[in-house]
Amino acid sequence: MSNESTLTKKLRRTQEQLALQEGGSRSSAILSRLIDEVSRPLDETSLICQRLLDNAAAKLSPEQRKLIEAVGQNTDAVARRVRDYIDLVRLEVGDLLVQPKVLDVDDIIEEVAGRYRSAARVKGLALTVEPSVGELPAVIADRARLVQVLSNLVANAIGFTDHGQVTISTELYDRSVAIHIVDTGNGIAATQLPRLFEDFYHCQGDPSQDKDRPGSGLGLTLARRLIIRMGGDLWASSTVGAGSKFSFTVPRSPDSAGQARSVPA
């Protein structure tokens, strides 16, 4: 009887584990479907707005241009927030896949910069991509996730900068490539820096103005966790009144390891 009882218990545990796995798979499928059915149309709307601005700018009145830019920015922001919430849930349950491949960093930077130049222009800011010193080596990363991280950081930099510019630059280390996003915003107090990557914390500069700033407070949390999953790191430095610098690394392709500094600044 005791052996039969033990076998029954094992079968029951196995059934429970299978049920949990099936439930997790179903939840993951639902979340993936939600991303497709909500985020994709928003992305397409944002792209349509950008094409209108690029191809028909001369035919638009200032008011029409302003409205199109507002639609593009709002749809982009909503799409990013939907992804942030869903991806954090998937990270928590261990169901977020990262699929690293060999990538060209320059292509990623140009894609993201092109997406946000209009948003920068609306605020009277310059969005600049500094040319790399020499040819950048290939990196190993998930393309969609790398675009997601860089988009979040660039959008944040524009959102928290009222005057001046946002600059994207690159730097080579022995085993990785660093991407820096520097803004000329209000900066972040030293007491706030340690909390930047906490869930729902997105205060920069004057805390009393935080409610007027963009974002859900999840973008930095998600960005850092995604970069770590891809074998890199993400950190920030800032000076109040002078701006902020967000940097992250992604591993270089093994065939391109070699020169440059081994320790991030």
FIDREN-375418 format. One record per residue (C-alpha): residue in one letter; x, y, z. Coordinates in nm, 3 decimals, m for minus. Layout:
<atoms>
- A, X, Y, Z
...
</atoms>
This chain:
<atoms>
- M, 0.000, 0.000, 0.000
- S, 0.277, 0.239, 0.084
- N, 0.441, 0.195, m0.260
- E, 0.109, 0.255, m0.432
- S, 0.050, 0.565, m0.222
- T, 0.397, 0.699, m0.311
- L, 0.334, 0.637, m0.681
- T, m0.001, 0.812, m0.661
- K, 0.160, 1.114, m0.499
- K, 0.428, 1.127, m0.769
- L, 0.167, 1.110, m1.043
- R, m0.032, 1.388, m0.878
- R, 0.277, 1.611, m0.854
- T, 0.359, 1.542, m1.217
- Q, 0.006, 1.637, m1.322
- E, 0.024, 1.957, m1.118
- Q, 0.357, 2.052, m1.275
- L, 0.222, 1.988, m1.624
- A, m0.085, 2.198, m1.547
- L, 0.137, 2.485, m1.429
- Q, 0.354, 2.459, m1.741
- E, 0.050, 2.455, m1.966
- G, m0.094, 2.752, m1.778
- G, 0.233, 2.939, m1.814
- S, 0.251, 2.858, m2.183
- R, m0.107, 2.975, m2.232
- S, m0.039, 3.298, m2.044
- S, 0.273, 3.357, m2.249
- A, 0.080, 3.298, m2.571
- I, m0.188, 3.544, m2.462
- L, 0.073, 3.807, m2.375
- S, 0.250, 3.758, m2.708
- R, m0.082, 3.794, m2.889
- L, m0.152, 4.111, m2.692
- I, 0.179, 4.259, m2.804
- D, 0.096, 4.179, m3.167
- E, m0.259, 4.309, m3.157
- V, m0.191, 4.626, m2.957
- S, 0.169, 4.729, m3.009
- R, 0.199, 4.651, m3.379
- P, m0.087, 4.879, m3.494
- L, 0.053, 5.153, m3.270
- D, 0.398, 5.107, m3.423
- E, 0.246, 5.127, m3.771
- T, 0.058, 5.444, m3.681
- S, 0.377, 5.602, m3.550
- L, 0.561, 5.503, m3.870
- I, 0.283, 5.648, m4.087
- C, 0.308, 5.976, m3.900
- Q, 0.684, 5.982, m3.949
- R, 0.648, 5.918, m4.324
- L, 0.391, 6.194, m4.352
- L, 0.630, 6.435, m4.184
- D, 0.924, 6.324, m4.399
- N, 0.746, 6.321, m4.736
- A, 0.479, 6.589, m4.710
- A, 0.627, 6.844, m4.470
- A, 0.614, 7.126, m4.725
- K, 0.241, 7.072, m4.781
- L, 0.147, 7.074, m4.414
- S, 0.044, 7.378, m4.216
- P, 0.219, 7.432, m3.880
- E, m0.096, 7.317, m3.701
- Q, m0.125, 7.000, m3.913
- R, 0.241, 6.920, m3.855
- K, 0.201, 6.969, m3.482
- L, m0.100, 6.737, m3.470
- I, 0.072, 6.463, m3.670
- E, 0.380, 6.486, m3.452
- A, 0.164, 6.459, m3.138
- V, m0.014, 6.150, m3.272
- G, 0.318, 5.986, m3.358
- Q, 0.472, 6.058, m3.020
- N, 0.169, 5.943, m2.822
- T, 0.129, 5.617, m3.013
- D, 0.498, 5.541, m2.976
- A, 0.485, 5.608, m2.602
- V, 0.180, 5.384, m2.553
- A, 0.338, 5.102, m2.755
- R, 0.655, 5.117, m2.547
- R, 0.460, 5.113, m2.219
- V, 0.254, 4.813, m2.326
- R, 0.574, 4.625, m2.409
- D, 0.737, 4.731, m2.083
- Y, 0.454, 4.598, m1.870
- I, 0.417, 4.273, m2.062
- D, 0.790, 4.204, m2.083
- L, 0.841, 4.263, m1.712
- V, 0.566, 4.012, m1.638
- R, 0.732, 3.761, m1.870
- L, 1.069, 3.823, m1.707
- E, 0.919, 3.762, m1.364
- V, 0.782, 3.423, m1.467
- G, 1.097, 3.330, m1.659
- D, 0.919, 3.321, m1.992
- L, 1.095, 3.600, m2.183
- L, 1.315, 3.465, m2.460
- V, 1.629, 3.646, m2.571
- Q, 1.769, 3.532, m2.905
- P, 2.121, 3.671, m2.957
- K, 2.256, 3.703, m3.311
- V, 2.546, 3.881, m3.478
- L, 2.439, 4.244, m3.531
- D, 2.567, 4.574, m3.668
- V, 2.546, 4.838, m3.394
- D, 2.549, 5.129, m3.640
- D, 2.232, 4.999, m3.807
- I, 2.052, 4.979, m3.472
- I, 2.157, 5.331, m3.373
- E, 2.052, 5.481, m3.706
- E, 1.713, 5.307, m3.690
- V, 1.638, 5.438, m3.341
- A, 1.775, 5.787, m3.411
- G, 1.557, 5.812, m3.722
- R, 1.254, 5.714, m3.519
- Y, 1.305, 5.988, m3.260
- R, 1.438, 6.285, m3.457
- S, 1.086, 6.417, m3.501
- A, 1.018, 6.401, m3.126
- A, 1.343, 6.587, m3.060
- R, 1.263, 6.849, m3.321
- V, 0.923, 6.916, m3.164
- K, 1.098, 7.012, m2.840
- G, 1.358, 7.219, m3.021
- L, 1.635, 6.968, m2.947
- A, 1.910, 6.829, m3.166
- L, 1.938, 6.450, m3.175
- T, 2.292, 6.374, m3.283
- V, 2.473, 6.049, m3.359
- E, 2.846, 6.088, m3.316
- P, 3.046, 5.894, m3.576
- S, 3.240, 5.604, m3.431
- V, 3.618, 5.609, m3.429
- G, 3.689, 5.351, m3.696
- E, 3.461, 5.065, m3.794
- L, 3.258, 4.920, m3.511
- P, 3.285, 4.544, m3.463
- A, 2.980, 4.320, m3.474
- V, 2.804, 4.244, m3.147
- I, 2.603, 3.950, m3.014
- A, 2.254, 4.059, m2.905
- D, 1.883, 4.016, m2.964
- R, 1.800, 4.278, m3.227
- A, 1.445, 4.350, m3.114
- R, 1.555, 4.382, m2.750
- L, 1.849, 4.605, m2.838
- V, 1.618, 4.838, m3.032
- Q, 1.376, 4.830, m2.737
- V, 1.645, 4.928, m2.485
- L, 1.795, 5.204, m2.697
- S, 1.448, 5.338, m2.781
- N, 1.358, 5.360, m2.413
- L, 1.679, 5.543, m2.327
- V, 1.657, 5.789, m2.617
- A, 1.287, 5.858, m2.550
- N, 1.367, 5.921, m2.183
- A, 1.653, 6.154, m2.270
- I, 1.431, 6.359, m2.500
- G, 1.145, 6.360, m2.251
- F, 1.362, 6.490, m1.967
- T, 1.550, 6.748, m2.173
- D, 1.398, 7.089, m2.241
- H, 1.695, 7.266, m2.400
- G, 2.004, 7.163, m2.591
- Q, 2.060, 6.819, m2.735
- V, 2.066, 6.443, m2.698
- T, 2.375, 6.264, m2.828
- I, 2.428, 5.896, m2.905
- S, 2.786, 5.773, m2.920
- T, 2.978, 5.446, m2.907
- E, 3.296, 5.323, m2.744
- L, 3.499, 5.004, m2.776
- Y, 3.604, 4.787, m2.484
- D, 3.802, 4.464, m2.498
- R, 3.500, 4.235, m2.498
- S, 3.207, 4.468, m2.562
- V, 3.075, 4.777, m2.736
- A, 2.933, 5.055, m2.521
- I, 2.652, 5.284, m2.634
- H, 2.619, 5.617, m2.454
- I, 2.311, 5.841, m2.451
- V, 2.395, 6.189, m2.320
- D, 2.144, 6.468, m2.265
- T, 2.159, 6.831, m2.153
- G, 1.859, 6.808, m1.921
- N, 1.824, 6.905, m1.557
- G, 2.029, 6.610, m1.439
- I, 1.962, 6.367, m1.156
- A, 2.046, 6.421, m0.791
- A, 2.305, 6.184, m0.642
- T, 2.046, 6.063, m0.391
- Q, 1.815, 5.954, m0.674
- L, 2.071, 5.768, m0.887
- P, 2.064, 5.446, m0.681
- R, 1.686, 5.421, m0.727
- L, 1.670, 5.478, m1.103
- F, 1.634, 5.111, m1.186
- E, 1.360, 5.040, m0.934
- D, 1.010, 4.958, m1.058
- F, 0.790, 5.265, m1.117
- Y, 1.065, 5.511, m1.024
- H, 1.134, 5.767, m1.295
- C, 1.194, 6.098, m1.120
- Q, 1.467, 6.314, m1.269
- G, 1.562, 6.665, m1.178
- D, 1.299, 6.843, m0.971
- P, 1.072, 6.585, m0.798
- S, 0.782, 6.831, m0.808
- Q, 0.789, 6.811, m1.189
- D, 0.794, 6.431, m1.202
- K, 0.421, 6.406, m1.267
- D, 0.463, 6.605, m1.588
- R, 0.738, 6.385, m1.723
- P, 0.696, 6.090, m1.963
- G, 0.707, 5.720, m1.894
- S, 0.568, 5.454, m1.664
- G, 0.880, 5.423, m1.451
- L, 0.939, 5.071, m1.583
- G, 1.154, 5.148, m1.888
- L, 1.486, 5.166, m1.704
- T, 1.408, 4.860, m1.493
- L, 1.330, 4.657, m1.801
- A, 1.621, 4.798, m2.004
- R, 1.879, 4.701, m1.744
- R, 1.738, 4.353, m1.699
- L, 1.730, 4.294, m2.075
- I, 2.088, 4.413, m2.117
- I, 2.205, 4.186, m1.835
- R, 2.022, 3.895, m2.000
- M, 2.223, 3.968, m2.315
- G, 2.552, 3.962, m2.127
- G, 2.606, 4.336, m2.081
- D, 2.541, 4.601, m1.820
- L, 2.363, 4.936, m1.795
- W, 2.451, 5.226, m1.567
- A, 2.397, 5.601, m1.530
- S, 2.586, 5.911, m1.422
- S, 2.459, 6.265, m1.390
- T, 2.527, 6.618, m1.274
- V, 2.238, 6.834, m1.158
- G, 2.198, 7.127, m1.396
- A, 2.425, 6.974, m1.659
- G, 2.251, 6.661, m1.782
- S, 2.268, 6.283, m1.762
- K, 2.455, 6.000, m1.929
- F, 2.313, 5.651, m1.966
- S, 2.546, 5.382, m2.093
- F, 2.514, 5.014, m2.169
- T, 2.734, 4.742, m2.313
- V, 2.668, 4.448, m2.540
- P, 2.921, 4.169, m2.601
- R, 3.137, 4.186, m2.908
- S, 3.136, 3.898, m3.151
- P, 3.414, 3.656, m3.049
- D, 3.582, 3.708, m3.385
- S, 3.619, 4.082, m3.314
- A, 3.764, 4.084, m2.961
- G, 4.083, 4.275, m2.915
- Q, 4.179, 4.637, m2.884
- A, 4.051, 4.927, m2.674
- R, 3.981, 4.967, m2.307
- S, 3.879, 4.681, m2.083
- V, 3.698, 4.878, m1.812
- P, 3.397, 5.107, m1.875
- A, 3.428, 5.470, m1.762
</atoms>
